[in-house]
């Protein structure tokens, strides 16, 4: 077990290094640089700024410094928001994205389990067909369209009522959170619903369910302690990639609902060529995803020895 | 001669015409001992929804490629006088001379409308002693209330040039600081175009009027024809959506096949590279690469977009094909072919390719919608194609600014994206279900 965990951790660390390197060189291949502003800059000022950000050093030295600082957990200072540290930006805005992502995941998971179970129970009947049509629709419509339409509907609703029932945009309590989270989770929910339905059908037709029926289990008891538990397993294994999809897929929802999350800052930073913020955010997100995947892998290894052996090699 | 005979003996195994059902011993007598399978590629009939999706895709392609031949409006031409219009038929408009410094001649005794057209509405009312400023309001005739305050005027006349449409308006004039209504009009502006714009657009004048083209789906916030833009945008979206998957699947297949055939440490290294590329956060790196490649002046940005997509997406098919090559090379008919003296290349072309082709086809039809999605996403956050080129995603980005007042400007391109994605997804599902059971593993 320990060798398995160690190997996973090591490959995770190498992956993070690879992400950092790829980001660094992709960023330095960009034409233009973040010091190019609207206003002309005197060479002296420019030289001083370049020195401050370390842009005057050779690329290899910059790379070494970047890696060294990254190991210390320091991503440097933002180019466009002067005197603001990238670490502070991440610390301030990542919890917002994480909150949104986790809520979206919860909504998606609960919704998918419910929808998948219902569809499987009523296989071929109208609830099944209706749900599966909704699933196909949710997969086919881009997230930003769903977000924009949701916002339009909220505005219409608030207009009808004559008072703001649901906030249209912004960030605050739960009232601000649930609509963006629902919109963000919808695609994942659709995907997981399909999976849940398939897995539920497989379980329902299995022999141990027949055995449970023969022993007298029926109704809720059969569903709860025999079908659901077994059907959940494949869905749970998909939660790792789902976390990845939700944390990086939050950009658009954050942009449209004006939520001060990290994704919105990333898009802004890219548009303004803010080197340090882009590199810091990418490495942070990448590391976060890798750690998630590794953690999920190790957890599976603990639960299921078969995985330990097949993936440990 | 003997060699070729033994080869022929094994041929039915790879491109089978008949083969025994698995476990048919248990159910012998209940059904046929073997099933008829078509030669070469499995091409059983598609499900009904699959055929429907195919028709939809053909219609979409006709719309974006043949459509512009029928509907010949320039998608980037701006009609300043026709901004954010709803659907309209061909219309004639009166030519008027716009003059922001208009002044009436003399005073009037009653409230007068000097002219009312979509370029300007000129109002004049009798001056009132002791009032030094008038407030002018405008509202739609069917709505109650004063509506929007247009201006505070020190003189007893006003020219309204603010986004006039061909609907009935009610104007109200009050003295500033009092509630007394001094004058009220109900006015329906007639369609008009300024002489300057008509010259700019090169419209031929016919006895003081010009013919305006029809806009079956209306115009966007810059006065561009939405139908023409949907066609032009769809060309970009579908081209990116079809070309990028072609390229990355071709590259991935080549890479995976080479790795699988080479084997040993080369294969190991090649697969480590795949592992790393898969670990990169997809959207983050799409954005990053897209920026890294940049757009030069005058370029539309489609090429860097496709390049970034190829760099990030080839890994899936590389893994798939490598796995297939490895498992296929263990198959008895491949070994038989090898024993029969076929060369590597021959085995690949004759035996392996026909077996992986359906798989490549299915993964292609699943790659198309995700490529369309990615392009739409990037264009939506402003990192996709650069104007004047357009795509459905870019049009959604334009449309979201006017979502509350003119939702169709966003919903139409969004609907096109959804239809295209739905069609390709359904086709992929149908192809997968029509193919053999190995394909079911593909999502």
Interface residues (C-beta under 8 A of the other chain):
Chain A: X11 X15 X18 X19 X22 X23 X26 X27 X29 X30 X31 X32 X136 X137 X139 X140 X141 X142 X143 X144 X145 X148 X149 X151 X152 X155 X244 X248 X249 X251 X252 X255 X256 X266 X267 X270 X271 X273 X278 X281 X282 X285 X286 X289 X290 X293
Chain B: X275 X276 X279 X280 X281 X282 X283 X284 X285 X287 X288 X289 X291 X292 X294 X369 X373 X376 X377 X380 X381 X382 X383 X393 X396 X400 X403 X404 X407 X410 X411 X414 X417 X418 X419 X421 X422 X425 X426
